[in-house]
Amino acid sequence: MYRIGIDLGGTKLAVGLADPSGAILSEVVSHDHVGCDENGVLDRIVRNVDSALARQGVKKSEISGVGVLFPGHVRWPDGVTLTTSNLPGFKGFPFRASLQNRLGLPVVVDNDANGQTIGEFHHGAGKGSRNMVFLTVSTGVGGGIVFDGKLYRGATGTAGEFGHMIVDVDGPAVCTCGNRGCLMSIVSGLALRETYRRTMVRFEQEGKPALLPTGCTDLRELNGQQLSAGVLEGNEVCFSVTKEFGTFIGIGLYNIFQMLNPDRIVLGGGLLNLPEPFFGTALSTLFDKAGMMMYDRLDIRKGELGGNAGIVGAISLLEP
Ligand SMILES: [Zn+2]
């Protein structure tokens, strides 16, 4: 039997058809769902599914199921979407039931981080592990937990929201959730400019040059690529921010180690491409704090699925 994976993002809608081994046979990508309401999004999903099937000459009766990744909170297992900051609407929307009606196929819906987690576990850097944690650092910080070979969702499906772990309770950073010192309020694409601004203020107080990286004339437009370039050109503010990012990711990894004692942690997301001292600082922070409490050195790897993580993750939701 074939399977269908759907990666619904804020700007991109990708539908993939996989053969029984999980190999992607065809992929239909569109962007015209942006700004649509719930039914408009479903129309475009159904259209892309039909064209993915037509391209390969596969019939609906040969499809065993459809996995959907949603960019926001989803109630498990009924697939009601609760919140999303990436699409209009979808508050309390019965996504799973609605799409099942439209397609006449069994559907599962989960949030995108859970999907990437199970995708890396079955097909990427998590292969061979048993208890795995996935941590993604990009615009926000998210993740997922595989416990004894299965995705662990918790009581209501929100397990693995590592971005809201509080790592600096008295610190200056305030999160989108309203709390102070969440991991993603310090280290994320969303937090980058504010963390950079605080570091510039500190440099000024210390009488050191507080410069933006070359190519960035307005702090409000600073992005991860410019931060990386700044580190490589020797900008000390960029170096300091990158080191602070590494330190707090290391504290997050340490907390994950203490809570879950996984045998592997897989890291994903665009900010992982930051140059040193990011990754080295994260690892040294984790291992220094763990000390003798860590018996076997925790295996930490970078994700392997890259651009295909969404569709592979959606298809992996259908695996036993
Ligand atoms: Zn938060």
Boltz pocket constraint, residues with backbone or C-beta under 6 A from the ligand:
constraints:
  - pocket:
      binder: B
      contacts: [[A, 163], [A, 164], [A, 175], [A, 176], [A, 177], [A, 178], [A, 179], [A, 182]]
      max_distance: 6.0
